[in-house]
């Protein structure tokens, strides 16, 4: 979890296949559809 404020540099790290690119595409609205986030 975290907050990315305007003007800040953010690094998204994770293993290959973890969904980093998918997350960025959703956040930048490059893919139509819905996002469902679950977990604790």
MMTF fields as JSON, N, C-alpha, C and O atoms, coordinates in Angstrom:
{
  "mmtfVersion": "1.0.0",
  "mmtfProducer": "UNKNOWN",
  "numBonds": 159,
  "numAtoms": 160,
  "numGroups": 40,
  "numChains": 1,
  "numModels": 1,
  "chainsPerModel": [1],
  "groupsPerChain": [40],
  "chainIdList": ["A"],
  "bondAtomList": [4, 2, 8, 6, 12, 10, 16, 14, 20, 18, 24, 22, 28, 26, 32, 30, 36, 34, 40, 38, 44, 42, 48, 46, 52, 50, 56, 54, 60, 58, 64, 62, 68, 66, 72, 70, 76, 74, 80, 78, 84, 82, 88, 86, 92, 90, 96, 94, 100, 98, 104, 102, 108, 106, 112, 110, 116, 114, 120, 118, 124, 122, 128, 126, 132, 130, 136, 134, 140, 138, 144, 142, 148, 146, 152, 150, 156, 154],
  "bondOrderList": [1, 1, 1, 1, 1, 1, 1, 1, 1, 1, 1, 1, 1, 1, 1, 1, 1, 1, 1, 1, 1, 1, 1, 1, 1, 1, 1, 1, 1, 1, 1, 1, 1, 1, 1, 1, 1, 1, 1],
  "groupList": [{"groupName": "UNK", "atomNameList": ["N", "CA", "C", "O"], "elementList": ["N", "C", "C", "O"], "formalChargeList": [0, 0, 0, 0], "bondAtomList": [1, 0, 2, 1, 3, 2], "bondOrderList": [1, 1, 2], "singleLetterCode": "X", "chemCompType": "L-PEPTIDE LINKING"}],
  "groupTypeList": [0, 0, 0, 0, 0, 0, 0, 0, 0, 0, 0, 0, 0, 0, 0, 0, 0, 0, 0, 0, 0, 0, 0, 0, 0, 0, 0, 0, 0, 0, 0, 0, 0, 0, 0, 0, 0, 0, 0, 0],
  "groupIdList": [1, 2, 3, 4, 5, 6, 7, 8, 9, 10, 11, 12, 13, 14, 15, 16, 17, 18, 19, 20, 21, 22, 23, 24, 25, 26, 27, 28, 29, 30, 31, 32, 33, 34, 35, 36, 37, 38, 39, 40],
  "secStructList": [7, 7, 7, 7, 7, 6, 6, 7, 7, 7, 7, 7, 7, 7, 7, 6, 6, 1, 1, 2, 2, 2, 2, 2, 2, 2, 2, 6, 6, 7, 1, 7, 1, 7, 7, 7, 7, 7, 7, 7],
  "xCoordList": [0.84, 0.0, 0.88, 2.057, 0.316, 1.079, 0.356, -0.753, 0.999, 0.442, 1.5, 2.671, 1.093, 1.98, 1.468, 0.44, 2.183, 1.794, 2.359, 3.373, 1.715, 2.217, 3.666, 4.034, 4.475, 5.86, 6.815, 8.021, 6.301, 7.151, 7.458, 6.641, 8.642, 9.038, 8.641, 8.91, 8.0, 7.536, 8.117, 8.112, 8.614, 9.13, 8.151, 7.724, 7.799, 6.952, 7.839, 8.315, 8.053, 8.965, 8.219, 7.26, 8.671, 8.076, 8.669, 9.383, 8.366, 8.876, 8.265, 7.224, 8.921, 8.398, 7.042, 6.888, 6.067, 4.734, 3.851, 2.753, 4.31, 3.542, 2.414, 1.545, 2.41, 1.336, 1.69, 0.796, 2.972, 3.392, 2.882, 2.316, 3.076, 2.634, 1.122, 0.589, 0.427, -1.037, -1.521, -2.448, -0.905, -1.273, -1.071, -1.943, 0.062, 0.322, -0.667, -1.131, -0.995, -1.971, -3.34, -4.025, -3.739, -5.03, -5.009, -5.954, -3.938, -3.845, -3.821, -4.32, -3.245, -3.186, -4.352, -4.386, -5.298, -6.517, -6.217, -6.914, -5.188, -4.854, -5.644, -5.689, -6.26, -7.085, -8.474, -8.624, -9.492, -10.857, -11.232, -10.664, -12.164, -12.623, -12.709, -12.674, -12.82, -12.947, -11.784, -11.125, -11.549, -10.488, -11.099, -11.799, -10.835, -11.318, -10.103, -9.276, -10.003, -8.883, -9.396, -10.349, -8.76, -9.148, -7.919, -6.791, -8.133, -7.025, -7.137, -8.105, -6.128, -6.098, -5.198, -5.055],
  "yCoordList": [-1.177, 0.0, 1.233, 1.165, 2.352, 3.591, 4.692, 4.51, 5.824, 7.005, 7.56, 7.664, 7.911, 8.562, 9.98, 10.188, 10.937, 12.341, 12.903, 12.413, 13.926, 14.543, 15.002, 15.569, 14.753, 15.176, 14.193, 14.437, 13.085, 12.088, 10.956, 10.609, 10.392, 9.222, 7.972, 7.861, 7.032, 5.807, 4.613, 4.586, 3.634, 2.4, 1.273, 1.086, 0.526, -0.657, -1.863, -2.065, -2.653, -3.791, -5.088, -5.122, -6.143, -7.448, -8.466, -8.123, -9.703, -10.793, -10.747, -10.127, -11.403, -11.523, -12.215, -13.254, -11.641, -12.23, -11.832, -12.367, -10.898, -10.493, -9.518, -9.282, -8.946, -8.046, -6.57, -5.726, -6.241, -4.835, -4.055, -2.973, -4.587, -3.898, -3.791, -2.756, -4.828, -4.796, -3.711, -2.97, -3.61, -2.569, -1.183, -0.323, -0.96, 0.348, 0.649, 1.783, -0.345, -0.14, 0.229, 1.084, -0.398, -0.084, 1.319, 2.086, 1.655, 2.975, 4.102, 5.195, 3.842, 4.86, 4.746, 5.439, 3.878, 3.68, 3.284, 3.71, 2.476, 2.005, 0.77, 0.398, 0.141, -1.033, -0.799, -0.467, -0.969, -0.808, -1.96, -3.049, -1.717, -2.777, -2.298, -1.101, -3.253, -2.92, -3.513, -4.451, -2.957, -3.429, -3.831, -3.042, -5.058, -5.539, -5.856, -6.694, -5.183, -5.385, -6.097, -5.647, -7.212, -7.96, -8.231, -8.128, -8.567, -8.911, -8.211, -7.505, -8.426, -7.831, -6.616, -5.988],
  "zCoordList": [0.0, 0.0, 0.0, 0.355, -0.395, -0.401, -1.136, -1.639, -1.188, -1.848, -2.793, -2.428, -3.993, -4.951, -5.165, -5.809, -4.628, -4.765, -6.062, -6.557, -6.618, -7.848, -7.681, -6.652, -8.696, -8.682, -8.026, -7.994, -7.502, -6.868, -7.836, -8.688, -7.692, -8.471, -7.699, -6.503, -8.388, -7.746, -8.493, -9.724, -7.761, -8.356, -8.066, -6.926, -9.103, -8.936, -9.201, -10.318, -8.17, -8.281, -8.009, -7.239, -8.647, -8.42, -9.372, -10.315, -9.112, -9.938, -11.339, -11.558, -12.263, -13.616, -13.575, -12.933, -14.256, -14.289, -13.126, -12.972, -12.302, -11.119, -11.449, -10.609, -12.659, -13.057, -13.009, -12.954, -13.029, -12.967, -14.174, -14.021, -15.346, -16.558, -16.603, -17.004, -16.204, -16.164, -15.217, -15.544, -14.05, -13.089, -13.685, -13.562, -14.323, -14.925, -16.044, -16.167, -16.857, -17.931, -17.374, -17.935, -16.292, -15.679, -15.087, -15.269, -14.383, -13.759, -14.79, -14.525, -15.96, -17.007, -17.985, -19.002, -17.678, -18.468, -19.904, -20.824, -20.101, -21.444, -21.833, -23.006, -20.861, -21.147, -20.593, -19.417, -21.421, -20.916, -19.992, -20.081, -19.132, -18.242, -16.813, -16.528, -15.933, -14.523, -13.745, -14.195, -12.589, -11.714, -10.389, -9.754, -9.972, -8.686, -7.827, -8.187, -6.695, -5.788, -4.554, -3.917, -4.216, -3.027, -2.181, -2.662, -0.955, -0.075, 1.258, 1.54, 2.063, 3.393, 3.434, 4.484]
}
